[in-house]
Amino acid sequence: MKHPDEIKIQFLGQCIAVNSDGRGARAYPQITQQMLRAAFPSLAFKSNVCMLSHPKGLKALVRSRHSLFKPDIMVISLPAMFASISTGADLINQLALELTVTARSFLRRIDAKLTGGHAVETPVKKKLKWRPTAVYPPLAIDEYERLIDEAVEFSRRTSTCRVILFGPGGLNEDTKTDTAGTPETNFGS
């Protein structure tokens, strides 16, 4: 049972959320928790971090996190890469999120056995293809927005969780900021 003074925060996204670059205590979720604890010492903050492999799986990921973690706040990182380059996604993560969340350590052990513990670098993984993948072409901005809207609307209908979206800016016509020197305006240069 959740303590009444505990706030659960779910982070979904790419490297900023899942700390794939090894920053440890300096990763965004950890910094966020430290700042919240300092600002609200009477509250307890519990967080969970989950990788978003592609926006096409966002709604399923949101559903999975709502049923397994039951967050009060969901922070979703939405990188521009999905709208700018083709991206590969693990189909098991896309189609059976609940399975991969509950069986993650088992899948890591299988992956380590098949690849000798070097899952990213080894050519064995490329030959085995034991985990089916799909390569998605860049999403059109309106498709990206539709996938996000579906996930946020699902969250609104099924829970009281607050959703915070952060990611690329300056893509919508209602954005009234100066974008000089931002990654969005310099991407092609």
Solvent accessible surface area in square Angstrom, and as a share of the most:
residue,aa,sasa,rsa
1,M,244,1.09
2,K,80,0.34
3,H,109,0.49
4,P,123,0.78
5,D,64,0.33
6,E,33,0.15
7,I,43,0.22
8,K,30,0.13
9,I,3,0.01
10,Q,0,0.00
11,F,1,0.00
12,L,0,0.00
13,G,0,0.00
14,Q,24,0.11
15,C,71,0.43
16,I,58,0.30
17,A,2,0.02
18,V,36,0.21
19,N,38,0.20
20,S,81,0.52
21,D,88,0.46
22,G,66,0.63
23,R,98,0.36
24,G,35,0.33
25,A,63,0.49
26,R,151,0.55
27,A,0,0.00
28,Y,78,0.30
29,P,2,0.01
30,Q,65,0.29
31,I,48,0.25
32,T,29,0.17
33,Q,21,0.09
34,Q,87,0.39
35,M,130,0.58
36,L,46,0.23
37,R,111,0.41
38,A,82,0.64
39,A,67,0.52
40,F,101,0.42
41,P,112,0.71
42,S,93,0.60
43,L,55,0.27
44,A,51,0.39
45,F,13,0.05
46,K,98,0.41
47,S,35,0.23
48,N,45,0.23
49,V,56,0.32
50,C,9,0.05
51,M,91,0.41
52,L,1,0.01
53,S,22,0.14
54,H,1,0.00
55,P,1,0.01
56,K,94,0.40
57,G,6,0.06
58,L,0,0.00
59,K,68,0.29
60,A,29,0.22
61,L,3,0.01
62,V,1,0.00
63,R,104,0.38
64,S,0,0.00
65,R,13,0.05
66,H,22,0.10
67,S,62,0.40
68,L,80,0.40
69,F,16,0.07
70,K,131,0.55
71,P,9,0.05
72,D,47,0.24
73,I,45,0.23
74,M,0,0.00
75,V,9,0.05
76,I,1,0.01
77,S,7,0.04
78,L,11,0.06
79,P,30,0.19
80,A,38,0.30
81,M,64,0.28
82,F,1,0.00
83,A,26,0.20
84,S,40,0.26
85,I,86,0.44
86,S,62,0.40
87,T,12,0.07
88,G,52,0.50
89,A,3,0.02
90,D,24,0.13
91,L,46,0.23
92,I,40,0.20
93,N,27,0.14
94,Q,18,0.08
95,L,145,0.72
96,A,31,0.24
97,L,11,0.06
98,E,75,0.34
99,L,103,0.51
100,T,0,0.00
101,V,35,0.20
102,T,100,0.58
103,A,22,0.17
104,R,71,0.26
105,S,66,0.43
106,F,112,0.47
107,L,20,0.10
108,R,156,0.57
109,R,152,0.55
110,I,51,0.26
111,D,16,0.08
112,A,45,0.35
113,K,171,0.72
114,L,67,0.33
115,T,6,0.04
116,G,58,0.56
117,G,50,0.48
118,H,115,0.51
119,A,28,0.22
120,V,127,0.73
121,E,128,0.57
122,T,17,0.10
123,P,85,0.53
124,V,63,0.36
125,K,69,0.29
126,K,136,0.58
127,K,169,0.71
128,L,83,0.41
129,K,133,0.56
130,W,64,0.22
131,R,38,0.14
132,P,64,0.40
133,T,79,0.46
134,A,25,0.19
135,V,112,0.64
136,Y,37,0.14
137,P,93,0.58
138,P,63,0.39
139,L,14,0.07
140,A,62,0.48
141,I,65,0.33
142,D,103,0.53
143,E,49,0.22
144,Y,8,0.03
145,E,68,0.30
146,R,108,0.39
147,L,14,0.07
148,I,20,0.10
149,D,90,0.46
150,E,68,0.30
151,A,1,0.00
152,V,17,0.10
153,E,74,0.33
154,F,25,0.11
155,S,1,0.01
156,R,168,0.61
157,R,151,0.55
158,T,77,0.45
159,S,39,0.25
160,T,136,0.79
161,C,10,0.06
162,R,179,0.65
163,V,40,0.23
164,I,88,0.44
165,L,77,0.38
166,F,60,0.25
167,G,47,0.45
168,P,35,0.22
169,G,37,0.36
170,G,32,0.31
171,L,75,0.37
172,N,73,0.37
173,E,167,0.75
174,D,102,0.53
175,T,50,0.29
176,K,175,0.74
177,T,97,0.56
178,D,123,0.64
179,T,37,0.22
180,A,83,0.64
181,G,62,0.59
182,T,38,0.22
183,P,105,0.66
184,E,55,0.25
185,T,74,0.43
186,N,72,0.37
187,F,127,0.53
188,G,79,0.76
189,S,125,0.81
